[in-house]
Amino acid sequence: MEKRRIHISSKRQITIPSKYYEALGLSNEIDCIYANNMLILTPVRNEDSAFTEEILSDLIRQGYSGQKLLSEFKRISRQIRPAVEKLIEDADTLAKEASVNYIDPTDEIFGNAEETED
């Protein structure tokens, strides 16, 4: 892990060091995620094309060709991103529910900081 302090301009803009920019293969956009009091910047990836070969192989096996193949491929491809986003949303919900009931096993060893502050 590498840490570097970055200046924020008066317009709330940052400059990504070229070393990181090149290492991540960034272009003109990044995804910015806010979670657990952190900002996480990740390269934009075209997840929609992740299953391209599998979709095309399956459609060809089903007998699609020509314009029908193209139309069916477009229809199915449009369904991938919403399905992935739904999976992520469901996983986030499960994680939140699990964290509410989470008991830190080290509390027994080290004690709860709030209890020992008296």
C-alpha positions in Angstrom: 0.0 0.0 0.0 1.2 3.5 -0.8 -0.1 6.7 0.6 0.3 10.2 -0.8 -1.3 13.5 0.3 -3.0 15.3 -2.6 -4.0 19.0 -2.6 -7.7 19.9 -3.1 -8.2 23.1 -5.1 -10.7 25.8 -4.3 -13.0 24.2 -7.0 -12.8 20.9 -5.1 -10.6 19.4 -7.8 -7.6 17.0 -7.3 -4.7 16.1 -9.4 -4.0 12.4 -9.6 -0.2 11.8 -9.6 1.0 10.5 -13.0 2.5 7.4 -11.4 -1.0 6.3 -10.2 -2.8 7.5 -13.3 -0.6 5.4 -15.5 -0.5 2.4 -13.2 -4.3 2.2 -13.2 -4.7 2.9 -16.9 -7.0 5.9 -16.3 -8.6 8.0 -19.1 -11.0 10.9 -18.7 -13.3 9.4 -16.1 -13.1 7.4 -12.8 -15.7 5.9 -10.5 -15.8 7.6 -7.1 -17.3 5.5 -4.2 -18.1 6.9 -0.8 -18.1 4.2 1.9 -17.1 4.0 5.6 -16.0 7.6 5.6 -13.6 7.1 2.7 -13.6 8.1 -1.0 -12.4 5.3 -3.2 -11.4 6.1 -6.8 -11.4 3.3 -9.3 -10.9 3.1 -13.0 -14.1 3.0 -15.1 -14.4 -0.5 -16.6 -17.0 -1.5 -19.2 -18.6 -4.4 -17.2 -21.2 -4.7 -19.9 -18.7 -6.4 -22.2 -17.6 -8.9 -19.5 -19.9 -11.6 -20.8 -19.8 -10.8 -24.5 -18.2 -14.1 -25.6 -20.5 -16.2 -23.4 -23.6 -14.3 -24.7 -22.7 -14.6 -28.3 -21.8 -18.3 -28.0 -25.1 -19.1 -26.3 -27.1 -17.2 -28.9 -25.3 -18.9 -31.8 -26.0 -22.3 -30.1 -29.7 -21.2 -30.0 -29.6 -20.7 -33.8 -29.5 -16.9 -34.0 -27.6 -15.3 -36.9 -27.5 -12.1 -38.8 -29.7 -9.3 -37.7 -31.6 -11.4 -35.3 -28.3 -12.3 -33.5 -27.4 -8.6 -33.3 -30.9 -7.6 -31.9 -30.9 -10.4 -29.3 -27.4 -9.7 -28.3 -28.2 -6.0 -27.7 -31.3 -6.9 -25.7 -29.5 -9.3 -23.4 -26.4 -7.0 -23.0 -28.7 -4.2 -21.8 -29.8 -6.5 -18.9 -26.3 -7.2 -17.6 -25.6 -3.9 -15.8 -28.9 -3.7 -14.0 -28.5 -7.3 -12.9 -25.0 -6.7 -11.6 -26.1 -3.5 -9.8 -28.9 -5.4 -8.1 -26.4 -8.1 -6.9 -24.2 -5.4 -5.5 -27.2 -3.7 -3.8 -28.3 -7.0 -2.3 -24.7 -7.7 -1.1 -24.5 -4.3 0.5 -27.9 -4.8 2.3 -26.7 -8.2 3.7 -23.4 -6.6 4.8 -25.2 -3.8 6.6 -27.5 -6.3 8.3 -24.6 -8.4 9.4 -22.6 -5.4 10.7 -25.5 -4.3 13.0 -25.2 -7.6 14.9 -21.4 -7.8 14.7 -19.6 -8.5 18.0 -15.9 -7.8 18.0 -14.2 -10.9 19.3 -11.3 -8.8 20.6 -13.6 -7.0 23.1 -13.2 -10.0 25.4 -9.5 -9.8 25.2 -8.9 -6.0 25.2 -12.1 -4.8 26.8 -14.5 -2.3 25.4 -12.7 1.1 25.2 -15.9 2.9 26.4 -16.1 0.7 29.5 -12.5 1.3 30.6 -12.5 5.1 30.2 -13.9 5.7 33.7 
